Amino acid sequence: MPQRHSKNNNDLAFFTYDEKRKLGYGTQKERLGKDSIKPFDACCLCLKPLIDPMCCQKGHVFCKECILECLLSQKKDIQRKLAAHAAQQKQEKTEEEEKLMLQKARELDAFDQQNHGAVPQYSDKNYNKDKNSFHGANSVKATSYEEEALRTMKAFWLPSATPEATLKVEAPSTSTICPEGKEKLKLKTLFPIYLTEDGYDDKKSMSALEKTYICPSCKVTLTNTLSLVALSSCGHVFCKKCANKFMAVDKVCLVCNKGCKERNLVPLEKGGTGFAGHGDHLVASDFKHLGSGSGLGLVRPAMKT
């Protein structure tokens, strides 16, 4: 059976759709595999199995040591920025005072020389435009004004007169932020979580990577495919189905019988890292230009819609 003529027609002045597909043109999509997704029991900072896990109100889980070290480094950085901002304000205030003192000294010098019958010659253009300054016959040349004019002269070819752009230090925010969700985070809003280990494992000495966790209510093995909910009141972790069926109705934790409210149910964020998407966004896409083929040509990220 002969093939279709459109696929064999290669004498056109443009590429057909099938030819573009063979050249690798367009948006190439690939679903991220298991190795690209962070496990639910891994820290968002070190990407290792959790040790003394702590959770924020947005559901991001960290190791206790990692999040405390992160918040401490943010505090130190804020203190450094505040000190730099205070030093800049002090310097600006000092420069403003020196400028006012210099202006008063100029006015007194001009007044003194005017009363003694001598008029100074000013080389400073900005000072000549001052409405309150004295303008008259230039009969005396003052060395101090020439030096001042040379200092303020915008002559880029002179190293001593090259203008410099001052670095402005903005007032920093005094709030620490969550390294994963980028929202404001305080140490007192963190709460510890407790994952229930599977007691049916026969292995006595298991590494942290081999540990499995279950829902204490329905005994289902917790994986990335399940939506998990943590109680901020006691820290126990359940699957979302059990949390909505029991805790949201009875207002009591099934493990420790501690009371809880609707606001204490915190959905845990699963999957994704700094290099992969979260939740349902598990597809990586790149746009390849015509002729790039297998990716050896120019590649630019696909535009988000």
N, C-alpha and C positions, 0 to 999 in steps of 0.2 A: 504493500500500500504506500503510495507516494506521500511524502511529507507536505505540510502546508507551504504554500508559496511564500507567505509573508515571512516565515522564518529563514528562508533561503534567499530572499531578496536583499542583497547586500550592495546594490548599486545606487542606493538613495543618498541624498546630500545630507542626511541627518541620521542619527542613531534611533533605531526602533526601541520599543519598550523591552523586548526580549534581549536585545544586544546590550542595553544598559544594565539589565539584571545580571548578565554574564560578566560584565566588566566590574561589577561590585558597586555600581552607582546608587546613591540614595541612602536612606537611613537603614543601618544594619542593627537589628535588635537581638539581644541574647539574654535569656533568663539566668539570673545569678544562681550559682550552685550553693550547696551546703557550706563549702569552705569560705564563701564570701559573706555569710550571715553569722552574726554574733549569737552564741547560745544564750538562752534566757538566764542561765546561772553563771554568766561571765560578767566581770566588771567592765563598766563603760570606759574606764581610763586605762587600765593595764591589760584588758582583754583576756585575763586569766580567770580561773575558777574563783568564785567569791570566797573571801575570808572575812568573817564578821560583817556580813552585808548590811549596808545602810541604804535607805530609799528616800527620795525626795517626794514632795507632794504631786509631782508630775509623773511618777512611776519610773524614774531612772535609778538603776541600782549600781552601787559602787562598793568597793572594799572600804572598810572603815579607815584604814591607814591611807589609802589613796585619796579619798575625799577630804580628809583632815589636812593632808599635806597640800592638796590643791587650794583649799580655802586659806591656809596659812600663807602660801606663796602669793595669793591674791591680796591678802591683807598687807603683806610687806610691799608689794608693788604699789598699792594705794597710798601707803605712807610715804614711799619715795616720790610719787607724783605730787602729793600734797606739799611735801617739803620743797620740791622744785617750783611749784606754783607760788608758794609763799615767798621764796627767794626772788622770783621774777617780779612779783608785786613790790617787794621791798626795793629792788633795783630801779623799777620804774618810778617809784616815789622819790628815790634819791636823785635820779636824773631830772625829774620835774623840779625839785627844789634847787638843784644846781642851775637849771635853765632860768628860773626866776631870779636867782641871785646874780647871774650873769647879766640879765636884762636890766636889773636895778643898777648894777655897776656901770653899765653902758650909759644909762640915763644920767647918773651922777657925773660921769666923766664928761659927757657932752655938755651938761649944764655948767660944770666948772670951767671948761675951756671956752664956752660962750661968754661967760662973765669976764674972763681974762683977755678977751679980744681975739681968740684963736678958734678956728672952726676945724674940727677933725674931718679927715677924708675917710669915708666908709667904703669898704670894698665888698661888703656883704650885700648881695642883692635883696635877700629877704628883709634885711634890716632897713634898706632904703625904702621898701614898700610900706614900712610901718607908718601909720598916720600920726602917731604920737611922737615920733622921733624928730630930731632937728635936721632940716635940710637947708644948706646955705653954700657959700663959696668954699671951695676946697683949697684951703691955704696951708694946712698942716697935715702931714702924713704920720699916722700913728702905727708903730710897728706891731702893737698888740692886735689891732684890727686886721692887719695884713695876715698875721698868723691865724687869726680866727677865720678869715676868708679862705685861706689855703686849707684849713682843716675841714671846712664845710663845702669846699668846692667839689663838684661831682666830675672828677677827671679820672676816667677809668684807666688811662695809660700810666698814671702815677700809683705806685704801690701804696704810698701813704694816704692817698685820697680815694682809694677804691671803695665804693659803697658796699656795705654788707647787709644782707637780709637777716633781720633779727628773728630768732626762733621763738614763736609764741607758744607757751605752754598753757593749754586749756585747763580749766578746773575739772579734775577727775571726779568720777562718781564714787561715792563712799560705800556702795553696795557690792557685795560679792555675788557672782552669777554662777549658775549651774553650768559646768563644762559641756554638758550634753544638750540641754534644752535652751540655754542662753537666757533663762529667766532669772530673776533675783532669787538668791538662795541664802538662807541663814542656817547656822549650825543647829539652832533649836528646832527648826522645822524638819530636820532629818529624824527618821525613826528606824530602829533595827527590824529586820524581817527574819523569819525562821522558816526554812524549807524542811518539809518532812521527808526524811530519807526512806527508801524502800527497805523494809525489814525482811523481805523474803530473799534477799541476795545471800547466797551461800558463801561468797568470798568474804573472808575475815579481813584481809589486808587489801583494801581497794584504794587506788589513787584517786585524786580529786577529779580527774577527767573521766573516770569510770563510774562515778557515783550517779545514781538515778534518784529522782525525787518523785513523790506521788502526792496527789490531793488527799488530805486527811479525811475528807468526807466520802468521796466516791472511789478512792484508791486507784484512780487512773494515773498512769505515768505522765508526768509533765514534760512536754516538748515545746518546740517553737510553734507547732501547729495550733496549740491551745492558747486561749486568752486567759491570762492570770490576773488575779485580784489579791492585793495585800490589805490587811486591816491595819490602819495607822494606830489604832488603840492598843493592840497587842502584838502585831507584827506577823501573824500567821498568814500563810499564802494558800489560797484555794483557786480552783478553776472558776471561770466566770459563771458557768452554769450553776454550780453549787452556791456561789455567792449571791446570785440573783434569786435563787430558789429558797435559800434558808436565811442567810445573814440579813438580806434586805427586808425580809418579812419578820423574822423573829427578833432581830436587833440584838443577837447574842452570838458570840463566837462558839463554834462547835467543838473547839479543842479545850479552851480554858474557861468557857462560860462567862467571859467578860463582856459587858455590854458594849454595843457599838451603834453608831448612827449611820445615816446614809452618806454623810460627808467623810466617814472613815474608810469607805471603800475606795481604794486607790488602784486603778488599772495599771499593771506593769507594762512598760514598753519592752517589746521583744524585737530581736533581729536588728540588723543594720549596725554599721560602724561609721566612722568618719569617711569611709570610702564606698559605702553601700547604702541603699535606701532602707527605709523602715516600713513595717506593716505590709501594705499591698504593693508598694513601689519597689518591686524586686526585678526590674528589667533595666539592663544597661543598654544604651543606644548611642551610636556614633553616626555622624553624617559624612559620607565619603564623596569626594568630588569625582567627576567623570574622569576615568583613566587611573584612579588610585588602585583599582584591582583588589588585591588581598590586604590592603591597608598600608602599602609601602609609600603611597603618595600623600598628599595633603589631607589631613583629617581634622575636622573641627567638631566640637560637641553639638549634638542636635538641639535645636531651639525648643525650650519648654513651652507647652501650650496650656 
